[in-house]
Amino acid sequence: MTTFTIFRFPKNKAWWAFGQMGRKVLQPLQGATFYKMLGTGHNGFGIVPDFQQYTFLATWESAESADEFFASPMFQEYASQALAYQTLKMLPTQSHGQWDGMEPFVVSEEIGKGYLGPLVVLTRAKIKTAKLLDFWRHVPRAQASLRNSEGVLLALGIGEVPLVEQATVSIWESVDAVKRYAYQQPGHREIVQRTRQRGWYSEELFARFVPVGDWKPMVVWQGDQK
């Protein structure tokens, strides 16, 4: 099982939350095979970080391990400082590539091949330093095509290192919506072609997940909530 949590902090906790990123306070003691504390872009995809919004991504040995972590004093203390937070549980159905030299997502066999429901898509890349300017010149069009696509419920830019280590999480209402975006959206096709032609990445990963349990589309909080 994989979980993805979004936290929104009040303005007076923004620098506290930023400091916790450096300390990596959310460190599961057991049951997690992979985890990352990640920042988000301002207004979803901005190059400038949103210092009020952070995310936590983790892969767990079992659903019980995840539940124990989210009930733990460590998590509850961190979450108590937030204005709001939301966790999405999901099962990986496809994963290619690596993240920090690891293959973090083990594909689940619980989801049948005929599944047509909602999907979560994660893309992650480490951009070569020499390619940064070329890469970021082409990002705005690709981001606009993603956010404006029919059937997308959420699209959020996340990352570990601003500008260099970037990821995107998107939630779609159906498998068909993802296919329409992948094969019919010009902005997406262009960025895929340029990635292959120009060799932007030193490491990349693509994964799909099925949301499970009592889930609802996640919220991206924006603005300057107190």
ABEGO torsion letter per residue (X at the ends): XBBBBBBBBBAAAAAAAAAAAAAGABBBABGBABBBBBBBBBGGABABBBAABBBBBBBBABAAAAAAAAABAAAAAAAAABABBBBBBBBBABBBEBBGGBBABBBBAABBAABABBBBBBBBBBBBAAAAAAAAAAAAAAAAAAAABBGBABBBBBBABBGABBBBBBBBABAAAAAAAAAABAAAAAAAAAAAAAGABABBBBBBBBBBEBBBBBBBBBEBBX
